[in-house]
């Protein structure tokens, strides 16, 4: 299991790869440096915000973990300002809107899971959303190019 520093480094690599894909059409897109709750990537040409979420265990569990609260404070899907979320597994980027995620969760009547994640000391609340529902609801699916950050 990767430690926080390793996980952060891997997350940055994933964000950069997603940004490079966006830059093919919108060259001014950039990864927001440092902690920025609103999003990970800003696309000035379209005033679009993009959030990137890596779930390396989704290939084992068959679910994407969609966080809504951390340490008693709303987070992630509950507070997102992003127009798009890019959910990332070992092989693909799944491009989906937060509204679509909320719709899936609502339609499936999913229960909230509460747990302390590996490497965390505080609890989080999240939904476990079946990957096939994400695939079906994605706007597009893009194959990942970089594989060296896959530590499974």
Secondary structure, 3 states (H helix, E strand, C coil): CCCHHHHHHHHHHHHHHHHHHHHCCCCCCEECCCCCCCCCEEECCCCEEEEEEECCCHHHHCEEEEEEEECCEECHHHCCCCCEEEEECCCEEEEECHHHHHHHHHHHCCCCEEEECCCCCCEEEEEEEEHHHHHHHCCEEEECCCCCCCCC
